[in-house]
Amino acid sequence: MKTTKEIKQNHLFWFNQGKVLTKLGKLDAALDCFERAIAIKEIYYEAWCEKGYVLEKLGRFAEAETCFNESLGIFCDDGDRI
């Protein structure tokens, strides 16, 4: 069984937290979770895409576009999903 510290160092933990918080409309908290997921695993296109979605919902369109472009760059880098 993983410890709480190990779980909080897992990018999937933060990504899933962000998805739930997004659905609950807690966009600032969701944004923080996606940023934590990216801090743990920078080449994580799903987290970049979700971060962009949240930023778009917050009206931060330029930042959202940057995240979407980052996501596409990771996804298309080798033509394979990462």
Backbone as a printed PyTorch tensor [residue, N CA C, xyz], in Angstrom:
tensor([[[  0.8320,  -1.1700,   0.0000],
         [  0.0000,   0.0000,   0.0000],
         [  0.8880,   1.2490,   0.0000]],

        [[  0.5030,   2.2480,  -0.7830],
         [  1.2790,   3.4760,  -0.8750],
         [  0.9550,   4.4120,   0.2830]],

        [[  1.9640,   5.1570,   0.6930],
         [  1.7590,   6.1480,   1.7460],
         [  1.1160,   7.4000,   1.1420]],

        [[  0.6000,   8.2520,   2.0050],
         [ -0.0070,   9.5050,   1.5470],
         [  1.0140,  10.3370,   0.7910]],

        [[  2.2460,  10.3550,   1.2580],
         [  3.3050,  11.1170,   0.5870],
         [  3.5400,  10.5670,  -0.8200]],

        [[  3.5830,   9.2530,  -0.9640],
         [  3.7870,   8.6450,  -2.2810],
         [  2.6240,   8.9530,  -3.2140]],

        [[  1.4190,   8.9100,  -2.6980],
         [  0.2340,   9.1970,  -3.5140],
         [  0.2810,  10.6400,  -4.0050]],

        [[  0.6460,  11.5700,  -3.1390],
         [  0.6730,  12.9870,  -3.5140],
         [  1.8350,  13.3200,  -4.4410]],

        [[  2.7390,  12.3860,  -4.6500],
         [  3.8240,  12.5750,  -5.6080],
         [  3.5060,  11.8630,  -6.9290]],

        [[  2.2850,  11.3990,  -7.0810],
         [  1.8460,  10.6880,  -8.2710],
         [  1.0440,  11.6420,  -9.1480]],

        [[  1.4620,  11.7850, -10.3980],
         [  0.7870,  12.7100, -11.3110],
         [ -0.6800,  12.3410, -11.5300]],

        [[ -0.9890,  11.0550, -11.5020],
         [ -2.3780,  10.6310, -11.7150],
         [ -3.2890,  11.0580, -10.5710]],

        [[ -2.7630,  11.0830,  -9.3520],
         [ -3.5410,  11.5500,  -8.2120],
         [ -4.0110,  12.9790,  -8.4630]],

        [[ -3.0780,  13.8510,  -8.8340],
         [ -3.4180,  15.2580,  -9.0450],
         [ -4.3030,  15.4470, -10.2670]],

        [[ -4.0430,  14.6780, -11.3150],
         [ -4.8700,  14.7740, -12.5140],
         [ -6.3230,  14.4090, -12.2000]],

        [[ -6.5140,  13.3080, -11.5150],
         [ -7.8720,  12.8650, -11.1690],
         [ -8.5580,  13.8390, -10.2100]],

        [[ -7.8000,  14.3890,  -9.2610],
         [ -8.3630,  15.4070,  -8.3710],
         [ -8.8420,  16.6060,  -9.1940]],

        [[ -8.0240,  17.0050, -10.1540],
         [ -8.3790,  18.1330, -11.0060],
         [ -9.6360,  17.8800, -11.8140]],

        [[ -9.7780,  16.6750, -12.3330],
         [-10.9800,  16.3300, -13.1040],
         [-12.2270,  16.4280, -12.2300]],

        [[-12.1490,  15.8980, -11.0230],
         [-13.3000,  15.9430, -10.1080],
         [-13.6370,  17.3870,  -9.7510]],

        [[-12.6220,  18.1620,  -9.4180],
         [-12.8560,  19.5540,  -9.0400],
         [-13.4140,  20.3650, -10.2050]],

        [[-12.9920,  20.0490, -11.4180],
         [-13.5430,  20.7210, -12.6000],
         [-15.0350,  20.4370, -12.7090]],

        [[-15.4100,  19.1810, -12.5450],
         [-16.8290,  18.8070, -12.6210],
         [-17.6520,  19.4880, -11.5260]],

        [[-17.0240,  19.7450, -10.3800],
         [-17.7100,  20.4090,  -9.2730],
         [-17.7230,  21.9310,  -9.4400]],

        [[-17.0640,  22.4200, -10.4770],
         [-17.0250,  23.8550, -10.7200],
         [-16.0010,  24.6050,  -9.8890]],

        [[-15.1180,  23.8800,  -9.2410],
         [-14.0670,  24.4960,  -8.4190],
         [-12.8150,  24.6630,  -9.2860]],

        [[-12.9020,  25.6320, -10.1810],
         [-11.9120,  25.7610, -11.2370],
         [-10.5320,  26.1860, -10.7460]],

        [[-10.4680,  27.0790,  -9.7710],
         [ -9.1570,  27.4860,  -9.2630],
         [ -8.4350,  26.3150,  -8.6020]],

        [[ -9.1540,  25.5280,  -7.8400],
         [ -8.5630,  24.3510,  -7.1950],
         [ -8.1750,  23.3050,  -8.2410]],

        [[ -9.0000,  23.1480,  -9.2700],
         [ -8.6920,  22.2080, -10.3380],
         [ -7.4190,  22.6300, -11.0670]],

        [[ -7.2970,  23.9120, -11.3310],
         [ -6.1050,  24.4390, -11.9970],
         [ -4.8520,  24.1100, -11.2010]],

        [[ -4.9240,  24.2890,  -9.8970],
         [ -3.7970,  23.9560,  -9.0310],
         [ -3.4330,  22.4750,  -9.1520]],

        [[ -4.4210,  21.6120,  -9.2040],
         [ -4.1630,  20.1750,  -9.3200],
         [ -3.4830,  19.8370, -10.6420]],

        [[ -3.9690,  20.4190, -11.7370],
         [ -3.3470,  20.1450, -13.0350],
         [ -1.9140,  20.6710, -13.0730]],

        [[ -1.6710,  21.8060, -12.4370],
         [ -0.3090,  22.3340, -12.3680],
         [  0.5980,  21.4120, -11.5610]],

        [[  0.0730,  20.8230, -10.5030],
         [  0.8610,  19.8750,  -9.7050],
         [  1.1650,  18.6080, -10.5110]],

        [[  0.1780,  18.1350, -11.2670],
         [  0.4000,  16.9540, -12.1120],
         [  1.4970,  17.2310, -13.1300]],

        [[  1.4610,  18.4090, -13.7290],
         [  2.4690,  18.7850, -14.7270],
         [  3.8350,  18.9660, -14.0720]],

        [[  3.8660,  19.4700, -12.8550],
         [  5.1420,  19.6260, -12.1530],
         [  5.8020,  18.2720, -11.9090]],

        [[  4.9920,  17.2480, -11.7010],
         [  5.5190,  15.9040, -11.4650],
         [  5.9010,  15.2290, -12.7820]],

        [[  5.0580,  15.4010, -13.7990],
         [  5.3110,  14.7780, -15.1080],
         [  5.0400,  15.8270, -16.1850]],

        [[  6.1040,  16.5160, -16.5840],
         [  5.9670,  17.6440, -17.4980],
         [  5.4150,  17.2480, -18.8610]],

        [[  5.7820,  16.0760, -19.3480],
         [  5.2950,  15.6470, -20.6630],
         [  4.0300,  14.7940, -20.4900]],

        [[  3.0000,  15.4500, -20.0200],
         [  1.7240,  14.8050, -19.7180],
         [  0.6370,  15.5960, -20.4500]],

        [[  0.4250,  15.2150, -21.7210],
         [ -0.4410,  16.0290, -22.5770],
         [ -1.8630,  16.1450, -22.0600]],

        [[ -2.3850,  15.1090, -21.4000],
         [ -3.7490,  15.1810, -20.8840],
         [ -3.8930,  16.2870, -19.8390]],

        [[ -2.8910,  16.4120, -18.9680],
         [ -2.9360,  17.4430, -17.9350],
         [ -2.8200,  18.8380, -18.5550]],

        [[ -1.9570,  18.9830, -19.5620],
         [ -1.8530,  20.2650, -20.2530],
         [ -3.1790,  20.6340, -20.9060]],

        [[ -3.8390,  19.6640, -21.5070],
         [ -5.1180,  19.9090, -22.1690],
         [ -6.1950,  20.2980, -21.1560]],

        [[ -6.2640,  19.5870, -20.0500],
         [ -7.2580,  19.9060, -19.0170],
         [ -6.9780,  21.2670, -18.3810]],

        [[ -5.7010,  21.5730, -18.1930],
         [ -5.3410,  22.8900, -17.6620],
         [ -5.8310,  23.9660, -18.6320]],

        [[ -5.6380,  23.7400, -19.9290],
         [ -6.1190,  24.6860, -20.9270],
         [ -7.6260,  24.8420, -20.8820]],

        [[ -8.3270,  23.7430, -20.7070],
         [ -9.7910,  23.7770, -20.6200],
         [-10.2400,  24.6340, -19.4370]],

        [[ -9.6040,  24.4280, -18.2820],
         [ -9.9640,  25.1960, -17.0860],
         [ -9.6520,  26.6810, -17.2940]],

        [[ -8.4920,  26.9680, -17.8590],
         [ -8.1360,  28.3630, -18.1120],
         [ -9.1330,  29.0110, -19.0670]],

        [[ -9.5730,  28.2620, -20.0600],
         [-10.5780,  28.7710, -20.9940],
         [-11.8800,  29.1000, -20.2460]],

        [[-12.3030,  28.1930, -19.3670],
         [-13.5220,  28.4230, -18.5770],
         [-13.3810,  29.6530, -17.6770]],

        [[-12.1450,  29.9390, -17.2560],
         [-11.8820,  31.0990, -16.4080],
         [-11.7120,  32.3840, -17.2230]],

        [[-11.8000,  32.2770, -18.5450],
         [-11.6620,  33.4460, -19.4070],
         [-10.2260,  33.8570, -19.6720]],

        [[ -9.2910,  32.9870, -19.3590],
         [ -7.8660,  33.2690, -19.5450],
         [ -7.4130,  32.6120, -20.8510]],

        [[ -7.8670,  33.1990, -21.9440],
         [ -7.7580,  32.5670, -23.2540],
         [ -6.3260,  32.4330, -23.7720]],

        [[ -5.4940,  33.4300, -23.5740],
         [ -4.1100,  33.3510, -24.0510],
         [ -3.3560,  32.2270, -23.3410]],

        [[ -3.5580,  32.1150, -22.0330],
         [ -2.9110,  31.0450, -21.2730],
         [ -3.4520,  29.6810, -21.6930]],

        [[ -4.7510,  29.6250, -21.9510],
         [ -5.3660,  28.3740, -22.4000],
         [ -4.7650,  27.9420, -23.7270]],

        [[ -4.6110,  28.8830, -24.6460],
         [ -4.0320,  28.5620, -25.9520],
         [ -2.6200,  28.0070, -25.8070]],

        [[ -1.8390,  28.6060, -24.9100],
         [ -0.4850,  28.1150, -24.6580],
         [ -0.5160,  26.6690, -24.1740]],

        [[ -1.4330,  26.3620, -23.2750],
         [ -1.5490,  24.9890, -22.7600],
         [ -1.9710,  24.0150, -23.8500]],

        [[ -2.9350,  24.4200, -24.6770],
         [ -3.3720,  23.5450, -25.7700],
         [ -2.2280,  23.2870, -26.7450]],

        [[ -1.4470,  24.3200, -27.0330],
         [ -0.3030,  24.1480, -27.9270],
         [  0.7410,  23.2260, -27.3080]],

        [[  0.9670,  23.3620, -26.0170],
         [  1.9000,  22.4690, -25.3170],
         [  1.4060,  21.0270, -25.3930]],

        [[  0.1220,  20.8440, -25.1680],
         [ -0.4820,  19.5200, -25.2340],
         [ -0.3010,  18.9030, -26.6250]],

        [[ -0.5830,  19.6850, -27.6430],
         [ -0.4290,  19.1840, -29.0170],
         [  1.0210,  18.8680, -29.3350]],

        [[  1.9300,  19.6990, -28.8370],
         [  3.3470,  19.4530, -29.0670],
         [  3.7990,  18.1420, -28.4660]],

        [[  3.3160,  17.8230, -27.2900],
         [  3.6680,  16.5600, -26.6330],
         [  3.0290,  15.3990, -27.3820]],

        [[  1.7510,  15.5370, -27.7100],
         [  1.0040,  14.4640, -28.3670],
         [  1.5920,  14.1390, -29.7410]],

        [[  2.0030,  15.1740, -30.4650],
         [  2.4460,  14.9860, -31.8570],
         [  3.9560,  14.8590, -31.9860]],

        [[  4.6740,  14.9820, -30.8970],
         [  6.1290,  15.0140, -30.9460],
         [  6.7200,  13.8600, -31.7460]],

        [[  6.3480,  12.6510, -31.4200],
         [  6.8430,  11.4750, -32.1350],
         [  5.7430,  10.7810, -32.9080]],

        [[  4.5780,  11.3890, -32.9570],
         [  3.4620,  10.7440, -33.6200],
         [  2.7960,   9.6910, -32.7580]],

        [[  3.2740,   9.5450, -31.5400],
         [  2.7330,   8.5460, -30.6170],
         [  2.1650,   9.2300, -29.3990]],

        [[  1.2260,   8.5680, -28.7580],
         [  0.7180,   9.0630, -27.4840],
         [  1.7480,   8.7940, -26.4090]],

        [[  1.8970,   9.7260, -25.5200],
         [  2.8620,   9.5650, -24.4260],
         [  2.1080,   9.1900, -23.1770]]])
